[in-house]
């Protein structure tokens, strides 16, 4: 199984310090993630809000991280393509791939936050078309010497797009899908990897969408077993269950406080069947937040893998102003006590109840 770290940082100045200190803390964490063997480090794109908005231009951040990391792949999860001119995106992220010597993972999507669209003076009406066409432009720019593209919205070429990425024919492409059969189906038709947020939905909803994705992969001639399905979670590992909960809960509450208004705006502007959110203890108990001692964390990951067929777990290990020493401890415990269960001789396990059953019984 593949493991990554996910940065959707909620900036809390009184805990995180100045923007410069905030960035330096994250860069130091990324160096540790690289050192302990994490496969991927992902940065999100958000704007105009403390919910992720301190990293509005991920390629700048990833290029800086590339200079002090050596092995971990560096990804964007996701580049909100309707906000951008796609050739410039192709150029920016190709630079990240070159600077990192071929470690870019490129996630794309259409975004789901109306205030961000409004902030840019854009409408979401054509966001699906913009996302798909921009994705095709970027893939073509990376894989061919000359870009020529004529679509409903974008028209280019012939033009050379430089630099070309190190990875050929292009860096791995992932789709952040969260709202409709159409996006999951398109990701499968294109043969892209899939990124999901399992904690946002009741399990049957995401099981259906992943089924749509896998069916589209097979219909397009791709082997579904060769594609990654990522699930992103908040993760905190402690020496004991009670210790993990007491250490993490105040900072999970901080994170939830920053995100609550933003999430209400998203709920009010979409027909996506989002799961009802509960208090932090309930979220931990049901495994929607993965927190506990190493064995409990291992068991929850096994359940999610069996329930949804996840091949990649990406954890938000730094959240809500969590102090640096606790973030480092969290990362080290996960790397030393959790990851080996899925990579060593003890990776086999007895089947545990599905997350769906766990939620129902809790």
Phi, psi and omega in degrees: 000150183259143182230138179222172175242137187244126179250101165239077192281128172270117186276120178238095191306321183292341178252324186269347181083197180292163175306321179297315178297320179302312179296315183296324176299315181293320178297320178296321177297319181295324176296322177292317178303319177295317183296320185274000172097020176294140183288318189223151170232119185250141175238136180269168173243119172218168186216151164069014183204152177298343174284087175081348189286356176280353175236066186283344182231083185305323182298329175296314181295316182292324178297322177293317179296329181297332184282341183241007173241159186237328191238318185298140174287148185243120188232158170251132184221076012227167165279120183279093192297326179298346179276353195227161169275121192294329179294321177294325175296316179301316179296312185298313184281334172297323176298319177299318180296320179291312182299324182272001183059048171086038182245013182284137166241122188252111175259137180231159178187184183253353181078162184216019186245102182307319180299332178289318175300315181296321179299327177270000181071031184246160173252151177274359188302321182250021187295326180294317179294317179299317180299311184294314180294318180297319177300319179292322178298313183296315179299318179292317180300324181282331190258349181235150181295327180232131178270127168221123185212133179225107183236194180290326183246315187254137177223126182219154162095175359288139180210145176270134179248120183235151356282165170277143180292159177293316183287130182241142004284344176193162175299156176304139181245132179240152176242126171275107185245133186207005189221342185201156174306323187300316181292317178297319180295317181297318178301318178291317180300325181276349181077022181276161172285166187238138176240132183227164175239081188301328184291348183276347189229158164293141186309319181300331179296311182287328175301318178298312183295320178294326174298319176300316180299311183294322178297319178294321175303308183297318181296330180273002176092012178262145176278113182303334181288349178265003182246147182269142172236112186262138169241130182256135181218156163283135183227134171217125181249129176237174178291334178220162177300312183295321178296317179298316182293317182292325180287318188276328191304316180299325183277330170296322177295320177299314180300313181298323179297319179292323186273346189300311181297317179299316182293326177295323177296319179294315180301321184285350187242012183216155175262008179298133182283077181287147178285145174294133179268148182236187179291167188298319179301319179293319180296322177290316182301321183273354179085006175287330161253128183266101183217141179153193175286169185305320183294320178296317179299317178301313182298319181294318178297318176302316181297314180296321179298317181289324183289320188243352184074030180294140174250347183223132173247127178240123187251136167274102183266347183234118187204149170057033180078020178307129181300153184300321182294324177287325177297315178298317180297317179301311181297315183294317180296320179297315182291322186273330189244345182251305185305319181301334178299331185259358183235346184257195183290343181264021182288338175291153184202163174280135182302132179251164181301150179292161175301322180302316179293321180298318180295317183296322186275349185276000000 
